[in-house]
Amino acid sequence: MSNSIWDHPEITTELIEKSMRKARIERSKAVWAILQNLFSRPESRETDNADFSLKQPKLRLG
């Protein structure tokens, strides 16, 4: 019998584990990129030695 395009590889636990590992890595990269975009400061990209202490007074809790 000839192989057709509809033949699928056998799904084994190794294949599942490999796919899950790859998915976790990709998800981690995506979450890291989102966090960097959310919490990055545009002014810190322009100057690496920006002094943020003068921009806002110190917050006192309690």
Secondary structure, 3 states (H helix, E strand, C coil): CCCCCCCCCCCCHHHHHHHHHHHHHHHHHHHHHHHHHHHCCHHHHHCCCCCHHHCCCCCCCC
